[in-house]
């Protein structure tokens, strides 16, 4: 099964940076030379946005063009066994592109923002050392902020995401390092329609099997099990909700998540907001221009 994960967003969706035409064209004459993208010569590309915005697909497309590898910045995708319910890309969807940041820990196992930051920094260094382009894709804003603003964590274990939910704008100053930050923008109704479509696809026998296996192995004691689609799939399986009710409640969970993500991202004025169709040509042209310079 192929898994896919009010104008409130209007302020966050204002494009900050170079504007592209409505139908961007690959108007450069030279091909991008992936072998030139090494060390800090090319930036680490970060593709971000709300859940269901299309980050994974476009990141894979960019990676194929630029000889890149993808690092997930998704605080749900770190859990083993949670595949369909967290919309992890399948092997077919990865299309031969190496992916990192998936299946790192068991549900309920401690994994802090500090852990992810160190993991991502190590992977970026490794990818660049092999002459490839690191591409970070995800919607966990705190993961991304910890990397680009170089948060320093006290103690050996760092902190959990919940400890930083109220982190102030003063912590988001200048980006430290060589990063290209591109956000995917959608109109409100367009994104809501995408989320509903994804949920319709995800409620399937494979999800029910995955949910039963997770409950049998981990129970409901882990916070990782108490959110997102698994809770609603389980209620449907136990006849506490009809299928339509389960889908509707799951939709509102995703929609509220998307709004929270955009509230977080809008604080960073250095993000370049583009439509999904604009992201690929913009990134390729940007890297091409970086090489020419």
Secondary structure, 3 states (H helix, E strand, C coil): CCCCCCHHHCCCCCCCCCCCCCCCCCCCCCCCCHHHCCCCCCCEEEEECCCCCCHHHHHHHHHHHHCEEEEECCCCCCECCCCCCCCCCCHHHHCCCCEECCCCECCCCCCCHHHHHHHHHHHHHHHHHCCCEEEEEECCHHHHHHHHCCCCCCCCCCCCHHHHCCCCHHHCCCCCCCEEEEEEECCHHHHHHHHHHHHHHHCCHHHHHHHHHHHHHHCCCCHHHCCCHHHHHHHHHCCCCCHHHHHHHHHHHHHHHHHHHHHHHCCCCCCEEEEHHHHHHHHHHHHHHHHHC
